[in-house]
Amino acid sequence: MADVEKAVPVAAPPAEGAGGDAAGGRTGAVGAVLRRWRTQDLLDRSGSALRAGAWALSLLAFLVMVCNEHGDWRQFDRYEEYRYIVAIGLLAFVYTTLQLLRHGVRLTGGQDLQPKTGLLVDFAGDQVTAYLMMSALSAAIPITNRIREGADNVFTDSSAASISMAFFAFVCLALSAIISGFKLAKQTYI
């Protein structure tokens, strides 16, 4: 067929079943494989982005609480709840650093864990770290509220900021755990 106004030949539309879906021009088995690869790539990228967010937020939660020293009773290390959030923030930071390094090695073509083992490590690590992060911030909230009843100052504001960062790190890790669980459930064992 030709475009009459411009005198340019136009290709005929493909016949039914001969290709032509909008997601890459392929249907059938080839199209399904391409869609699966795109989905897997999106899951890998989003999992890494969530871990990077958890990395930054857990580092902030750790640093804000460690720098929360204002003399006398306003020192984070006088309260075990705040020491707990520091420890878990550091643990989450180390875990996400190792996971991001592992993902970087995998992207550059380096050797990674066996596929099934890697998925189990991702899922279990994300779950455990997310639950520990929620536990730490849940322990720190009551003491912060109790101190705020007596005095609302920079110490309690810094504590609340650290708790908030820990919460957002938890959200990132929980979403990453959901993605890891989905990838683990979709794993083929052939």
CORRA-V443090 format. One record per residue. N is the residue number from 0. SS is DSSP state (H for helix, E for strand, - for the rest). PSI is psi in whole degrees, 0 to 359 (999 if undefined). OMEGA is omega in radians with two decimals (NA if undefined). Layout:
N&SS&PSI&OMEGA, N&SS&PSI&OMEGA
This chain:
0&-&156&3.14, 1&E&149&3.06, 2&E&115&-3.00, 3&-&320&-3.08, 4&-&322&-3.07, 5&-&352&-3.12, 6&-&42&3.12, 7&E&131&3.11, 8&E&139&3.13, 9&-&136&-3.14, 10&-&146&3.12, 11&-&146&3.10, 12&-&148&-3.10, 13&-&152&3.13, 14&-&161&3.14, 15&-&133&3.09, 16&-&1&-3.10, 17&-&19&-3.13, 18&-&176&3.03, 19&-&16&3.03, 20&-&157&-3.01, 21&-&343&-3.05, 22&-&38&3.04, 23&-&0&3.06, 24&-&18&-3.10, 25&-&147&3.03, 26&-&178&3.10, 27&H&214&-3.05, 28&H&319&-3.13, 29&H&317&3.11, 30&H&321&3.12, 31&H&319&3.12, 32&H&317&3.13, 33&H&318&3.09, 34&H&320&3.12, 35&H&318&3.11, 36&H&317&3.12, 37&H&317&3.12, 38&H&317&3.13, 39&H&321&3.10, 40&H&319&3.10, 41&H&319&3.11, 42&H&319&3.11, 43&H&314&-3.13, 44&H&317&-3.12, 45&H&324&3.06, 46&H&319&3.11, 47&H&321&3.12, 48&H&320&3.10, 49&H&321&3.09, 50&H&324&3.08, 51&H&321&3.06, 52&H&318&3.10, 53&H&324&3.10, 54&H&308&-3.11, 55&H&317&-3.08, 56&H&322&3.10, 57&H&325&3.05, 58&H&317&3.10, 59&H&317&3.12, 60&H&317&3.12, 61&H&309&-3.07, 62&H&318&-3.13, 63&H&319&-3.13, 64&H&321&3.13, 65&H&325&3.13, 66&-&3&-3.09, 67&-&68&3.12, 68&E&113&-3.06, 69&-&20&3.07, 70&-&155&3.10, 71&-&235&-3.09, 72&-&353&-3.07, 73&-&53&3.08, 74&E&131&-3.06, 75&H&327&-3.03, 76&H&358&3.05, 77&H&351&-3.08, 78&-&123&-3.09, 79&H&332&3.11, 80&H&321&3.12, 81&H&326&3.05, 82&H&324&3.11, 83&H&316&3.14, 84&H&328&3.06, 85&H&314&-3.12, 86&H&316&-3.12, 87&H&324&3.05, 88&H&319&3.10, 89&H&318&3.10, 90&H&315&3.12, 91&H&321&3.10, 92&H&315&3.14, 93&H&315&3.13, 94&H&311&-3.10, 95&H&328&3.05, 96&H&313&3.13, 97&H&321&3.11, 98&H&319&3.12, 99&H&322&3.06, 100&H&318&3.12, 101&H&319&3.11, 102&H&322&3.09, 103&H&319&3.09, 104&H&318&3.13, 105&H&321&3.14, 106&H&327&-3.12, 107&-&6&3.06, 108&-&10&3.13, 109&-&174&-3.13, 110&-&131&3.10, 111&-&177&3.05, 112&-&166&3.03, 113&-&146&-3.04, 114&H&312&-3.10, 115&H&319&3.12, 116&H&317&3.12, 117&H&319&3.12, 118&H&321&3.10, 119&H&319&3.10, 120&H&315&3.11, 121&H&309&-3.06, 122&H&310&-3.10, 123&H&317&-3.14, 124&H&317&3.11, 125&H&317&-3.13, 126&H&308&-3.08, 127&H&315&-3.12, 128&H&321&3.11, 129&H&316&3.14, 130&H&320&3.09, 131&H&321&3.12, 132&H&317&3.10, 133&H&321&3.11, 134&H&317&-3.11, 135&H&315&-3.12, 136&H&330&3.07, 137&H&328&3.10, 138&H&329&-3.06, 139&H&337&-3.10, 140&H&312&-3.10, 141&H&319&-3.14, 142&H&323&3.11, 143&H&316&3.11, 144&H&320&3.13, 145&H&318&3.12, 146&H&324&3.14, 147&H&333&3.10, 148&H&325&-3.13, 149&H&321&-3.09, 150&-&126&3.08, 151&-&106&-3.05, 152&-&190&-3.09, 153&H&330&3.12, 154&H&312&-3.14, 155&H&327&3.09, 156&H&317&3.11, 157&H&322&3.10, 158&H&316&3.12, 159&H&322&3.10, 160&H&318&3.11, 161&H&318&3.11, 162&H&320&3.12, 163&H&316&3.10, 164&H&321&3.09, 165&H&322&3.11, 166&H&314&3.14, 167&H&327&3.03, 168&H&320&3.07, 169&H&315&-3.14, 170&H&315&3.11, 171&H&315&3.14, 172&H&323&3.12, 173&H&317&3.09, 174&H&322&3.07, 175&H&323&3.09, 176&H&323&3.10, 177&H&316&3.11, 178&H&317&3.11, 179&H&319&3.10, 180&H&320&3.10, 181&H&315&3.13, 182&H&323&3.10, 183&H&319&3.14, 184&H&329&-3.14, 185&-&0&-3.09, 186&-&132&3.04, 187&-&145&-3.06, 188&-&21&-3.14, 189&-&999&NA
